Amino acid sequence: MTKRRSGTTVTGPCRFPGCDRRRQPTTAHGHTAYCDLPEHNHDTAYRARKKAAALAERQELQRELQRLREIVKSAGLSIDAPRSQQVA
Ligand SMILES: [Zn+2]
């Protein structure tokens, strides 16, 4: 790992979630943390990260719901069936 002291060249992958393209080189307007795709910028990356976080949270909730369903099922009960079906 080498660190450059100049601070003028910012290299590395694009910071857009899931993008592994190279960052654009530093321009006169300043450095960028994103690649040359116009849709990869601070705003879209922020939205993509929020969306990914919301999706991950939903998947976590679904896993938790599945886990609870297994527990309920193992107890011989059901949380999905209407009450009328549980009457023997
Ligand atoms: Zn990118």
PDB file of the backbone (N, CA, C, O) and the ligand in Angstrom, with CONECT records:
HET     ZN  A 101       1
ATOM      1  N   MET A   1       0.836  -1.197   0.000  1.00  0.00           N
ATOM      2  CA  MET A   1       0.000   0.000   0.000  1.00  0.00           C
ATOM      3  C   MET A   1       0.877   1.256   0.000  1.00  0.00           C
ATOM      4  O   MET A   1       1.711   1.445   0.886  1.00  0.00           O
ATOM      5  N   THR A   2       0.680   2.085  -0.978  1.00  0.00           N
ATOM      6  CA  THR A   2       1.473   3.306  -1.045  1.00  0.00           C
ATOM      7  C   THR A   2       0.578   4.526  -0.903  1.00  0.00           C
ATOM      8  O   THR A   2      -0.509   4.595  -1.476  1.00  0.00           O
ATOM      9  N   LYS A   3       1.048   5.453  -0.152  1.00  0.00           N
ATOM     10  CA  LYS A   3       0.290   6.701   0.033  1.00  0.00           C
ATOM     11  C   LYS A   3       1.010   7.837  -0.666  1.00  0.00           C
ATOM     12  O   LYS A   3       2.209   8.044  -0.486  1.00  0.00           O
ATOM     13  N   ARG A   4       0.262   8.555  -1.456  1.00  0.00           N
ATOM     14  CA  ARG A   4       0.863   9.697  -2.131  1.00  0.00           C
ATOM     15  C   ARG A   4       0.646  10.939  -1.289  1.00  0.00           C
ATOM     16  O   ARG A   4      -0.429  11.183  -0.742  1.00  0.00           O
ATOM     17  N   ARG A   5       1.716  11.710  -1.213  1.00  0.00           N
ATOM     18  CA  ARG A   5       1.640  12.888  -0.352  1.00  0.00           C
ATOM     19  C   ARG A   5       1.121  14.111  -1.081  1.00  0.00           C
ATOM     20  O   ARG A   5       0.714  15.087  -0.452  1.00  0.00           O
ATOM     21  N   SER A   6       1.135  14.065  -2.398  1.00  0.00           N
ATOM     22  CA  SER A   6       0.761  15.258  -3.153  1.00  0.00           C
ATOM     23  C   SER A   6      -0.697  15.671  -2.900  1.00  0.00           C
ATOM     24  O   SER A   6      -1.009  16.858  -2.816  1.00  0.00           O
ATOM     25  N   GLY A   7      -1.577  14.677  -2.783  1.00  0.00           N
ATOM     26  CA  GLY A   7      -2.979  14.992  -2.527  1.00  0.00           C
ATOM     27  C   GLY A   7      -3.719  15.482  -3.745  1.00  0.00           C
ATOM     28  O   GLY A   7      -4.890  15.849  -3.648  1.00  0.00           O
ATOM     29  N   THR A   8      -3.072  15.496  -4.881  1.00  0.00           N
ATOM     30  CA  THR A   8      -3.730  15.997  -6.084  1.00  0.00           C
ATOM     31  C   THR A   8      -4.396  14.864  -6.865  1.00  0.00           C
ATOM     32  O   THR A   8      -5.338  15.097  -7.622  1.00  0.00           O
ATOM     33  N   THR A   9      -3.910  13.656  -6.680  1.00  0.00           N
ATOM     34  CA  THR A   9      -4.462  12.535  -7.424  1.00  0.00           C
ATOM     35  C   THR A   9      -5.286  11.652  -6.502  1.00  0.00           C
ATOM     36  O   THR A   9      -4.769  11.078  -5.543  1.00  0.00           O
ATOM     37  N   VAL A  10      -6.556  11.553  -6.802  1.00  0.00           N
ATOM     38  CA  VAL A  10      -7.424  10.682  -6.033  1.00  0.00           C
ATOM     39  C   VAL A  10      -7.761   9.482  -6.907  1.00  0.00           C
ATOM     40  O   VAL A  10      -8.455   9.615  -7.915  1.00  0.00           O
ATOM     41  N   THR A  11      -7.281   8.343  -6.526  1.00  0.00           N
ATOM     42  CA  THR A  11      -7.560   7.149  -7.296  1.00  0.00           C
ATOM     43  C   THR A  11      -8.322   6.161  -6.441  1.00  0.00           C
ATOM     44  O   THR A  11      -8.474   6.341  -5.232  1.00  0.00           O
ATOM     45  N   GLY A  12      -8.793   5.125  -7.087  1.00  0.00           N
ATOM     46  CA  GLY A  12      -9.544   4.107  -6.372  1.00  0.00           C
ATOM     47  C   GLY A  12     -10.851   3.880  -7.069  1.00  0.00           C
ATOM     48  O   GLY A  12     -11.155   4.527  -8.071  1.00  0.00           O
ATOM     49  N   PRO A  13     -11.621   2.968  -6.545  1.00  0.00           N
ATOM     50  CA  PRO A  13     -12.896   2.668  -7.201  1.00  0.00           C
ATOM     51  C   PRO A  13     -13.924   3.768  -6.967  1.00  0.00           C
ATOM     52  O   PRO A  13     -13.843   4.533  -6.006  1.00  0.00           O
ATOM     53  N   CYS A  14     -14.889   3.821  -7.873  1.00  0.00           N
ATOM     54  CA  CYS A  14     -16.021   4.726  -7.766  1.00  0.00           C
ATOM     55  C   CYS A  14     -16.748   4.431  -6.462  1.00  0.00           C
ATOM     56  O   CYS A  14     -16.862   3.272  -6.061  1.00  0.00           O
ATOM     57  N   ARG A  15     -17.230   5.455  -5.811  1.00  0.00           N
ATOM     58  CA  ARG A  15     -17.903   5.263  -4.521  1.00  0.00           C
ATOM     59  C   ARG A  15     -19.381   4.934  -4.657  1.00  0.00           C
ATOM     60  O   ARG A  15     -20.071   4.738  -3.657  1.00  0.00           O
ATOM     61  N   PHE A  16     -19.867   4.874  -5.891  1.00  0.00           N
ATOM     62  CA  PHE A  16     -21.265   4.501  -6.083  1.00  0.00           C
ATOM     63  C   PHE A  16     -21.428   3.044  -5.671  1.00  0.00           C
ATOM     64  O   PHE A  16     -20.623   2.204  -6.075  1.00  0.00           O
ATOM     65  N   PRO A  17     -22.457   2.720  -4.871  1.00  0.00           N
ATOM     66  CA  PRO A  17     -22.627   1.342  -4.397  1.00  0.00           C
ATOM     67  C   PRO A  17     -22.683   0.336  -5.545  1.00  0.00           C
ATOM     68  O   PRO A  17     -23.496   0.478  -6.457  1.00  0.00           O
ATOM     69  N   GLY A  18     -21.838  -0.658  -5.501  1.00  0.00           N
ATOM     70  CA  GLY A  18     -21.844  -1.710  -6.503  1.00  0.00           C
ATOM     71  C   GLY A  18     -21.053  -1.390  -7.760  1.00  0.00           C
ATOM     72  O   GLY A  18     -20.965  -2.230  -8.656  1.00  0.00           O
ATOM     73  N   CYS A  19     -20.487  -0.221  -7.848  1.00  0.00           N
ATOM     74  CA  CYS A  19     -19.725   0.174  -9.028  1.00  0.00           C
ATOM     75  C   CYS A  19     -18.242  -0.007  -8.745  1.00  0.00           C
ATOM     76  O   CYS A  19     -17.731   0.485  -7.738  1.00  0.00           O
ATOM     77  N   ASP A  20     -17.548  -0.717  -9.639  1.00  0.00           N
ATOM     78  CA  ASP A  20     -16.106  -0.906  -9.424  1.00  0.00           C
ATOM     79  C   ASP A  20     -15.272  -0.250 -10.517  1.00  0.00           C
ATOM     80  O   ASP A  20     -14.107  -0.589 -10.728  1.00  0.00           O
ATOM     81  N   ARG A  21     -15.906   0.707 -11.212  1.00  0.00           N
ATOM     82  CA  ARG A  21     -15.152   1.472 -12.209  1.00  0.00           C
ATOM     83  C   ARG A  21     -14.192   2.415 -11.487  1.00  0.00           C
ATOM     84  O   ARG A  21     -14.326   2.689 -10.295  1.00  0.00           O
ATOM     85  N   ARG A  22     -13.228   2.896 -12.253  1.00  0.00           N
ATOM     86  CA  ARG A  22     -12.251   3.816 -11.664  1.00  0.00           C
ATOM     87  C   ARG A  22     -12.831   5.215 -11.504  1.00  0.00           C
ATOM     88  O   ARG A  22     -13.641   5.671 -12.311  1.00  0.00           O
ATOM     89  N   ARG A  23     -12.401   5.868 -10.461  1.00  0.00           N
ATOM     90  CA  ARG A  23     -12.798   7.264 -10.285  1.00  0.00           C
ATOM     91  C   ARG A  23     -12.220   8.106 -11.392  1.00  0.00           C
ATOM     92  O   ARG A  23     -11.165   7.799 -11.947  1.00  0.00           O
ATOM     93  N   GLN A  24     -12.917   9.157 -11.698  1.00  0.00           N
ATOM     94  CA  GLN A  24     -12.384  10.112 -12.658  1.00  0.00           C
ATOM     95  C   GLN A  24     -11.181  10.795 -12.040  1.00  0.00           C
ATOM     96  O   GLN A  24     -11.132  11.011 -10.829  1.00  0.00           O
ATOM     97  N   PRO A  25     -10.218  11.132 -12.868  1.00  0.00           N
ATOM     98  CA  PRO A  25      -9.075  11.859 -12.319  1.00  0.00           C
ATOM     99  C   PRO A  25      -9.498  13.239 -11.836  1.00  0.00           C
ATOM    100  O   PRO A  25     -10.530  13.776 -12.238  1.00  0.00           O
ATOM    101  N   THR A  26      -8.698  13.774 -10.992  1.00  0.00           N
ATOM    102  CA  THR A  26      -8.977  15.103 -10.465  1.00  0.00           C
ATOM    103  C   THR A  26      -9.042  16.136 -11.585  1.00  0.00           C
ATOM    104  O   THR A  26      -8.184  16.177 -12.466  1.00  0.00           O
ATOM    105  N   THR A  27     -10.052  16.946 -11.530  1.00  0.00           N
ATOM    106  CA  THR A  27     -10.208  17.976 -12.559  1.00  0.00           C
ATOM    107  C   THR A  27      -9.947  19.356 -11.969  1.00  0.00           C
ATOM    108  O   THR A  27      -9.647  19.499 -10.783  1.00  0.00           O
ATOM    109  N   ALA A  28     -10.065  20.338 -12.800  1.00  0.00           N
ATOM    110  CA  ALA A  28      -9.877  21.715 -12.336  1.00  0.00           C
ATOM    111  C   ALA A  28     -10.959  22.109 -11.344  1.00  0.00           C
ATOM    112  O   ALA A  28     -10.771  23.008 -10.524  1.00  0.00           O
ATOM    113  N   HIS A  29     -12.107  21.418 -11.430  1.00  0.00           N
ATOM    114  CA  HIS A  29     -13.217  21.736 -10.530  1.00  0.00           C
ATOM    115  C   HIS A  29     -13.072  21.044  -9.181  1.00  0.00           C
ATOM    116  O   HIS A  29     -13.851  21.283  -8.258  1.00  0.00           O
ATOM    117  N   GLY A  30     -12.070  20.191  -9.084  1.00  0.00           N
ATOM    118  CA  GLY A  30     -11.873  19.478  -7.827  1.00  0.00           C
ATOM    119  C   GLY A  30     -11.899  17.991  -8.064  1.00  0.00           C
ATOM    120  O   GLY A  30     -12.105  17.525  -9.184  1.00  0.00           O
ATOM    121  N   HIS A  31     -11.688  17.250  -6.992  1.00  0.00           N
ATOM    122  CA  HIS A  31     -11.668  15.802  -7.166  1.00  0.00           C
ATOM    123  C   HIS A  31     -13.080  15.244  -7.090  1.00  0.00           C
ATOM    124  O   HIS A  31     -13.988  15.867  -6.540  1.00  0.00           O
ATOM    125  N   THR A  32     -13.236  14.083  -7.644  1.00  0.00           N
ATOM    126  CA  THR A  32     -14.519  13.410  -7.579  1.00  0.00           C
ATOM    127  C   THR A  32     -14.309  12.024  -7.000  1.00  0.00           C
ATOM    128  O   THR A  32     -13.248  11.422  -7.165  1.00  0.00           O
ATOM    129  N   ALA A  33     -15.296  11.540  -6.342  1.00  0.00           N
ATOM    130  CA  ALA A  33     -15.212  10.212  -5.764  1.00  0.00           C
ATOM    131  C   ALA A  33     -15.917   9.208  -6.655  1.00  0.00           C
ATOM    132  O   ALA A  33     -16.089   8.048  -6.283  1.00  0.00           O
ATOM    133  N   TYR A  34     -16.323   9.656  -7.830  1.00  0.00           N
ATOM    134  CA  TYR A  34     -17.129   8.802  -8.691  1.00  0.00           C
ATOM    135  C   TYR A  34     -16.500   8.637 -10.068  1.00  0.00           C
ATOM    136  O   TYR A  34     -15.591   9.371 -10.454  1.00  0.00           O
ATOM    137  N   CYS A  35     -17.018   7.643 -10.800  1.00  0.00           N
ATOM    138  CA  CYS A  35     -16.494   7.352 -12.132  1.00  0.00           C
ATOM    139  C   CYS A  35     -17.084   8.321 -13.159  1.00  0.00           C
ATOM    140  O   CYS A  35     -17.716   9.318 -12.810  1.00  0.00           O
ATOM    141  N   ASP A  36     -16.859   8.000 -14.426  1.00  0.00           N
ATOM    142  CA  ASP A  36     -17.294   8.929 -15.477  1.00  0.00           C
ATOM    143  C   ASP A  36     -18.763   8.780 -15.870  1.00  0.00           C
ATOM    144  O   ASP A  36     -19.244   9.520 -16.728  1.00  0.00           O
ATOM    145  N   LEU A  37     -19.477   7.848 -15.266  1.00  0.00           N
ATOM    146  CA  LEU A  37     -20.900   7.717 -15.563  1.00  0.00           C
ATOM    147  C   LEU A  37     -21.643   8.916 -14.983  1.00  0.00           C
ATOM    148  O   LEU A  37     -21.511   9.213 -13.796  1.00  0.00           O
ATOM    149  N   PRO A  38     -22.421   9.604 -15.811  1.00  0.00           N
ATOM    150  CA  PRO A  38     -23.111  10.819 -15.331  1.00  0.00           C
ATOM    151  C   PRO A  38     -24.091  10.534 -14.196  1.00  0.00           C
ATOM    152  O   PRO A  38     -24.344  11.397 -13.356  1.00  0.00           O
ATOM    153  N   GLU A  39     -24.650   9.302 -14.175  1.00  0.00           N
ATOM    154  CA  GLU A  39     -25.624   8.986 -13.125  1.00  0.00           C
ATOM    155  C   GLU A  39     -24.958   8.594 -11.800  1.00  0.00           C
ATOM    156  O   GLU A  39     -25.639   8.352 -10.803  1.00  0.00           O
ATOM    157  N   HIS A  40     -23.642   8.533 -11.800  1.00  0.00           N
ATOM    158  CA  HIS A  40     -22.932   8.239 -10.549  1.00  0.00           C
ATOM    159  C   HIS A  40     -22.390   9.530  -9.961  1.00  0.00           C
ATOM    160  O   HIS A  40     -21.341  10.027 -10.369  1.00  0.00           O
ATOM    161  N   ASN A  41     -23.116  10.054  -9.007  1.00  0.00           N
ATOM    162  CA  ASN A  41     -22.678  11.271  -8.337  1.00  0.00           C
ATOM    163  C   ASN A  41     -23.123  11.222  -6.880  1.00  0.00           C
ATOM    164  O   ASN A  41     -23.724  10.242  -6.440  1.00  0.00           O
ATOM    165  N   HIS A  42     -22.830  12.265  -6.150  1.00  0.00           N
ATOM    166  CA  HIS A  42     -23.127  12.292  -4.715  1.00  0.00           C
ATOM    167  C   HIS A  42     -24.602  12.016  -4.424  1.00  0.00           C
ATOM    168  O   HIS A  42     -24.929  11.228  -3.537  1.00  0.00           O
ATOM    169  N   ASP A  43     -25.481  12.664  -5.174  1.00  0.00           N
ATOM    170  CA  ASP A  43     -26.919  12.540  -4.918  1.00  0.00           C
ATOM    171  C   ASP A  43     -27.445  11.141  -5.218  1.00  0.00           C
ATOM    172  O   ASP A  43     -28.164  10.547  -4.414  1.00  0.00           O
ATOM    173  N   THR A  44     -27.069  10.617  -6.410  1.00  0.00           N
ATOM    174  CA  THR A  44     -27.583   9.295  -6.779  1.00  0.00           C
ATOM    175  C   THR A  44     -26.978   8.212  -5.888  1.00  0.00           C
ATOM    176  O   THR A  44     -27.639   7.225  -5.567  1.00  0.00           O
ATOM    177  N   ALA A  45     -25.725   8.399  -5.492  1.00  0.00           N
ATOM    178  CA  ALA A  45     -25.078   7.426  -4.607  1.00  0.00           C
ATOM    179  C   ALA A  45     -25.766   7.424  -3.244  1.00  0.00           C
ATOM    180  O   ALA A  45     -25.975   6.368  -2.647  1.00  0.00           O
ATOM    181  N   TYR A  46     -26.114   8.608  -2.762  1.00  0.00           N
ATOM    182  CA  TYR A  46     -26.808   8.724  -1.482  1.00  0.00           C
ATOM    183  C   TYR A  46     -28.152   7.995  -1.550  1.00  0.00           C
ATOM    184  O   TYR A  46     -28.513   7.242  -0.645  1.00  0.00           O
ATOM    185  N   ARG A  47     -28.884   8.237  -2.644  1.00  0.00           N
ATOM    186  CA  ARG A  47     -30.190   7.580  -2.806  1.00  0.00           C
ATOM    187  C   ARG A  47     -30.033   6.068  -2.933  1.00  0.00           C
ATOM    188  O   ARG A  47     -30.818   5.305  -2.370  1.00  0.00           O
ATOM    189  N   ALA A  48     -29.017   5.643  -3.674  1.00  0.00           N
ATOM    190  CA  ALA A  48     -28.784   4.206  -3.862  1.00  0.00           C
ATOM    191  C   ALA A  48     -28.433   3.547  -2.535  1.00  0.00           C
ATOM    192  O   ALA A  48     -28.874   2.433  -2.254  1.00  0.00           O
ATOM    193  N   ARG A  49     -27.641   4.235  -1.719  1.00  0.00           N
ATOM    194  CA  ARG A  49     -27.280   3.680  -0.414  1.00  0.00           C
ATOM    195  C   ARG A  49     -28.501   3.580   0.498  1.00  0.00           C
ATOM    196  O   ARG A  49     -28.670   2.598   1.220  1.00  0.00           O
ATOM    197  N   LYS A  50     -29.353   4.610   0.457  1.00  0.00           N
ATOM    198  CA  LYS A  50     -30.572   4.595   1.271  1.00  0.00           C
ATOM    199  C   LYS A  50     -31.492   3.463   0.843  1.00  0.00           C
ATOM    200  O   LYS A  50     -32.082   2.772   1.674  1.00  0.00           O
ATOM    201  N   LYS A  51     -31.605   3.285  -0.489  1.00  0.00           N
ATOM    202  CA  LYS A  51     -32.449   2.236  -1.039  1.00  0.00           C
ATOM    203  C   LYS A  51     -31.916   0.859  -0.632  1.00  0.00           C
ATOM    204  O   LYS A  51     -32.674  -0.033  -0.250  1.00  0.00           O
ATOM    205  N   ALA A  52     -30.600   0.714  -0.724  1.00  0.00           N
ATOM    206  CA  ALA A  52     -29.979  -0.562  -0.356  1.00  0.00           C
ATOM    207  C   ALA A  52     -30.175  -0.847   1.125  1.00  0.00           C
ATOM    208  O   ALA A  52     -30.405  -1.989   1.523  1.00  0.00           O
ATOM    209  N   ALA A  53     -30.082   0.206   1.943  1.00  0.00           N
ATOM    210  CA  ALA A  53     -30.261   0.034   3.382  1.00  0.00           C
ATOM    211  C   ALA A  53     -31.697  -0.370   3.698  1.00  0.00           C
ATOM    212  O   ALA A  53     -31.941  -1.224   4.550  1.00  0.00           O
ATOM    213  N   ALA A  54     -32.644   0.256   2.999  1.00  0.00           N
ATOM    214  CA  ALA A  54     -34.054  -0.070   3.208  1.00  0.00           C
ATOM    215  C   ALA A  54     -34.337  -1.502   2.772  1.00  0.00           C
ATOM    216  O   ALA A  54     -35.103  -2.218   3.417  1.00  0.00           O
ATOM    217  N   LEU A  55     -33.712  -1.911   1.671  1.00  0.00           N
ATOM    218  CA  LEU A  55     -33.889  -3.268   1.165  1.00  0.00           C
ATOM    219  C   LEU A  55     -33.299  -4.275   2.145  1.00  0.00           C
ATOM    220  O   LEU A  55     -33.903  -5.311   2.419  1.00  0.00           O
ATOM    221  N   ALA A  56     -32.119  -3.964   2.670  1.00  0.00           N
ATOM    222  CA  ALA A  56     -31.461  -4.857   3.626  1.00  0.00           C
ATOM    223  C   ALA A  56     -32.310  -4.986   4.887  1.00  0.00           C
ATOM    224  O   ALA A  56     -32.430  -6.067   5.464  1.00  0.00           O
ATOM    225  N   GLU A  57     -32.898  -3.864   5.304  1.00  0.00           N
ATOM    226  CA  GLU A  57     -33.741  -3.879   6.496  1.00  0.00           C
ATOM    227  C   GLU A  57     -34.973  -4.748   6.261  1.00  0.00           C
ATOM    228  O   GLU A  57     -35.396  -5.497   7.142  1.00  0.00           O
ATOM    229  N   ARG A  58     -35.548  -4.637   5.049  1.00  0.00           N
ATOM    230  CA  ARG A  58     -36.725  -5.425   4.726  1.00  0.00           C
ATOM    231  C   ARG A  58     -36.377  -6.915   4.686  1.00  0.00           C
ATOM    232  O   ARG A  58     -37.147  -7.754   5.155  1.00  0.00           O
ATOM    233  N   GLN A  59     -35.213  -7.232   4.123  1.00  0.00           N
ATOM    234  CA  GLN A  59     -34.789  -8.633   4.061  1.00  0.00           C
ATOM    235  C   GLN A  59     -34.550  -9.174   5.471  1.00  0.00           C
ATOM    236  O   GLN A  59     -34.853 -10.330   5.766  1.00  0.00           O
ATOM    237  N   GLU A  60     -34.000  -8.317   6.334  1.00  0.00           N
ATOM    238  CA  GLU A  60     -33.761  -8.721   7.719  1.00  0.00           C
ATOM    239  C   GLU A  60     -35.092  -9.008   8.414  1.00  0.00           C
ATOM    240  O   GLU A  60     -35.211  -9.984   9.155  1.00  0.00           O
ATOM    241  N   LEU A  61     -36.096  -8.150   8.172  1.00  0.00           N
ATOM    242  CA  LEU A  61     -37.420  -8.344   8.761  1.00  0.00           C
ATOM    243  C   LEU A  61     -38.070  -9.620   8.240  1.00  0.00           C
ATOM    244  O   LEU A  61     -38.746 -10.333   8.982  1.00  0.00           O
ATOM    245  N   GLN A  62     -37.857  -9.900   6.951  1.00  0.00           N
ATOM    246  CA  GLN A  62     -38.434 -11.112   6.365  1.00  0.00           C
ATOM    247  C   GLN A  62     -37.786 -12.352   6.966  1.00  0.00           C
ATOM    248  O   GLN A  62     -38.454 -13.357   7.211  1.00  0.00           O
ATOM    249  N   ARG A  63     -36.461 -12.270   7.204  1.00  0.00           N
ATOM    250  CA  ARG A  63     -35.776 -13.398   7.847  1.00  0.00           C
ATOM    251  C   ARG A  63     -36.304 -13.597   9.261  1.00  0.00           C
ATOM    252  O   ARG A  63     -36.517 -14.725   9.706  1.00  0.00           O
ATOM    253  N   GLU A  64     -36.511 -12.485   9.959  1.00  0.00           N
ATOM    254  CA  GLU A  64     -37.018 -12.549  11.329  1.00  0.00           C
ATOM    255  C   GLU A  64     -38.433 -13.120  11.339  1.00  0.00           C
ATOM    256  O   GLU A  64     -38.771 -13.935  12.198  1.00  0.00           O
ATOM    257  N   LEU A  65     -39.258 -12.693  10.385  1.00  0.00           N
ATOM    258  CA  LEU A  65     -40.617 -13.204  10.283  1.00  0.00           C
ATOM    259  C   LEU A  65     -40.595 -14.709  10.006  1.00  0.00           C
ATOM    260  O   LEU A  65     -41.376 -15.468  10.579  1.00  0.00           O
ATOM    261  N   GLN A  66     -39.688 -15.126   9.118  1.00  0.00           N
ATOM    262  CA  GLN A  66     -39.558 -16.543   8.790  1.00  0.00           C
ATOM    263  C   GLN A  66     -39.154 -17.330  10.035  1.00  0.00           C
ATOM    264  O   GLN A  66     -39.662 -18.422  10.290  1.00  0.00           O
ATOM    265  N   ARG A  67     -38.234 -16.756  10.801  1.00  0.00           N
ATOM    266  CA  ARG A  67     -37.763 -17.407  12.033  1.00  0.00           C
ATOM    267  C   ARG A  67     -38.929 -17.571  13.015  1.00  0.00           C
ATOM    268  O   ARG A  67     -39.093 -18.624  13.631  1.00  0.00           O
ATOM    269  N   LEU A  68     -39.729 -16.516  13.148  1.00  0.00           N
ATOM    270  CA  LEU A  68     -40.875 -16.566  14.054  1.00  0.00           C
ATOM    271  C   LEU A  68     -41.914 -17.572  13.557  1.00  0.00           C
ATOM    272  O   LEU A  68     -42.546 -18.274  14.346  1.00  0.00           O
ATOM    273  N   ARG A  69     -42.079 -17.630  12.225  1.00  0.00           N
ATOM    274  CA  ARG A  69     -43.021 -18.607  11.659  1.00  0.00           C
ATOM    275  C   ARG A  69     -42.595 -20.025  12.015  1.00  0.00           C
ATOM    276  O   ARG A  69     -43.429 -20.866  12.350  1.00  0.00           O
ATOM    277  N   GLU A  70     -41.271 -20.290  11.940  1.00  0.00           N
ATOM    278  CA  GLU A  70     -40.752 -21.617  12.268  1.00  0.00           C
ATOM    279  C   GLU A  70     -41.056 -21.965  13.726  1.00  0.00           C
ATOM    280  O   GLU A  70     -41.443 -23.091  14.040  1.00  0.00           O
ATOM    281  N   ILE A  71     -40.876 -20.982  14.608  1.00  0.00           N
ATOM    282  CA  ILE A  71     -41.135 -21.199  16.038  1.00  0.00           C
ATOM    283  C   ILE A  71     -42.612 -21.501  16.263  1.00  0.00           C
ATOM    284  O   ILE A  71     -42.968 -22.442  16.973  1.00  0.00           O
ATOM    285  N   VAL A  72     -43.468 -20.680  15.641  1.00  0.00           N
ATOM    286  CA  VAL A  72     -44.914 -20.860  15.789  1.00  0.00           C
ATOM    287  C   VAL A  72     -45.329 -22.221  15.232  1.00  0.00           C
ATOM    288  O   VAL A  72     -46.144 -22.934  15.817  1.00  0.00           O
ATOM    289  N   LYS A  73     -44.736 -22.558  14.073  1.00  0.00           N
ATOM    290  CA  LYS A  73     -45.052 -23.833  13.426  1.00  0.00           C
ATOM    291  C   LYS A  73     -44.615 -25.006  14.307  1.00  0.00           C
ATOM    292  O   LYS A  73     -45.338 -25.992  14.447  1.00  0.00           O
ATOM    293  N   SER A  74     -43.428 -24.885  14.895  1.00  0.00           N
ATOM    294  CA  SER A  74     -42.916 -25.965  15.735  1.00  0.00           C
ATOM    295  C   SER A  74     -43.757 -26.130  16.993  1.00  0.00           C
ATOM    296  O   SER A  74     -43.754 -27.190  17.620  1.00  0.00           O
ATOM    297  N   ALA A  75     -44.477 -25.070  17.357  1.00  0.00           N
ATOM    298  CA  ALA A  75     -45.362 -25.152  18.518  1.00  0.00           C
ATOM    299  C   ALA A  75     -46.738 -25.689  18.110  1.00  0.00           C
ATOM    300  O   ALA A  75     -47.651 -25.780  18.931  1.00  0.00           O
ATOM    301  N   GLY A  76     -46.868 -26.041  16.828  1.00  0.00           N
ATOM    302  CA  GLY A  76     -48.124 -26.599  16.347  1.00  0.00           C
ATOM    303  C   GLY A  76     -49.190 -25.553  16.083  1.00  0.00           C
ATOM    304  O   GLY A  76     -50.377 -25.870  16.006  1.00  0.00           O
ATOM    305  N   LEU A  77     -48.771 -24.325  15.946  1.00  0.00           N
ATOM    306  CA  LEU A  77     -49.718 -23.245  15.689  1.00  0.00           C
ATOM    307  C   LEU A  77     -49.468 -22.647  14.306  1.00  0.00           C
ATOM    308  O   LEU A  77     -48.545 -23.055  13.600  1.00  0.00           O
ATOM    309  N   SER A  78     -50.285 -21.696  13.935  1.00  0.00           N
ATOM    310  CA  SER A  78     -50.086 -21.014  12.669  1.00  0.00           C
ATOM    311  C   SER A  78     -50.427 -19.545  12.832  1.00  0.00           C
ATOM    312  O   SER A  78     -51.388 -19.187  13.513  1.00  0.00           O
ATOM    313  N   ILE A  79     -49.633 -18.707  12.202  1.00  0.00           N
ATOM    314  CA  ILE A  79     -49.940 -17.274  12.240  1.00  0.00           C
ATOM    315  C   ILE A  79     -50.518 -16.828  10.910  1.00  0.00           C
ATOM    316  O   ILE A  79     -50.915 -15.671  10.768  1.00  0.00           O
ATOM    317  N   ASP A  80     -50.571 -17.719   9.939  1.00  0.00           N
ATOM    318  CA  ASP A  80     -51.072 -17.353   8.617  1.00  0.00           C
ATOM    319  C   ASP A  80     -52.532 -17.737   8.423  1.00  0.00           C
ATOM    320  O   ASP A  80     -53.298 -16.997   7.806  1.00  0.00           O
ATOM    321  N   ALA A  81     -52.917 -18.903   8.953  1.00  0.00           N
ATOM    322  CA  ALA A  81     -54.258 -19.400   8.713  1.00  0.00           C
ATOM    323  C   ALA A  81     -55.292 -18.601   9.494  1.00  0.00           C
ATOM    324  O   ALA A  81     -55.030 -18.180  10.620  1.00  0.00           O
ATOM    325  N   PRO A  82     -56.455 -18.391   8.908  1.00  0.00           N
ATOM    326  CA  PRO A  82     -57.523 -17.738   9.642  1.00  0.00           C
ATOM    327  C   PRO A  82     -57.924 -18.581  10.868  1.00  0.00           C
ATOM    328  O   PRO A  82     -57.734 -19.797  10.880  1.00  0.00           O
ATOM    329  N   ARG A  83     -58.462 -17.940  11.865  1.00  0.00           N
ATOM    330  CA  ARG A  83     -58.795 -18.620  13.110  1.00  0.00           C
ATOM    331  C   ARG A  83     -59.757 -19.790  12.883  1.00  0.00           C
ATOM    332  O   ARG A  83     -59.691 -20.791  13.596  1.00  0.00           O
ATOM    333  N   SER A  84     -60.644 -19.668  11.900  1.00  0.00           N
ATOM    334  CA  SER A  84     -61.645 -20.696  11.691  1.00  0.00           C
ATOM    335  C   SER A  84     -61.002 -22.033  11.325  1.00  0.00           C
ATOM    336  O   SER A  84     -61.563 -23.090  11.616  1.00  0.00           O
ATOM    337  N   GLN A  85     -59.794 -21.991  10.669  1.00  0.00           N
ATOM    338  CA  GLN A  85     -59.130 -23.221  10.284  1.00  0.00           C
ATOM    339  C   GLN A  85     -58.471 -23.921  11.466  1.00  0.00           C
ATOM    340  O   GLN A  85     -58.167 -25.112  11.397  1.00  0.00           O
ATOM    341  N   GLN A  86     -58.251 -23.182  12.547  1.00  0.00           N
ATOM    342  CA  GLN A  86     -57.580 -23.775  13.703  1.00  0.00           C
ATOM    343  C   GLN A  86     -58.531 -24.545  14.580  1.00  0.00           C
ATOM    344  O   GLN A  86     -58.105 -25.305  15.450  1.00  0.00           O
ATOM    345  N   VAL A  87     -59.795 -24.360  14.365  1.00  0.00           N
ATOM    346  CA  VAL A  87     -60.780 -25.083  15.176  1.00  0.00           C
ATOM    347  C   VAL A  87     -60.835 -26.525  14.707  1.00  0.00           C
ATOM    348  O   VAL A  87     -61.055 -26.804  13.528  1.00  0.00           O
ATOM    349  N   ALA A  88     -60.637 -27.419  15.632  1.00  0.00           N
ATOM    350  CA  ALA A  88     -60.563 -28.840  15.277  1.00  0.00           C
ATOM    351  C   ALA A  88     -61.947 -29.404  14.994  1.00  0.00           C
ATOM    352  O   ALA A  88     -62.079 -30.587  14.678  1.00  0.00           O
TER     353      ALA A  88
HETATM  354 ZN    ZN A 101     -19.485   4.543 -10.852  1.00  0.00          ZN2+
END
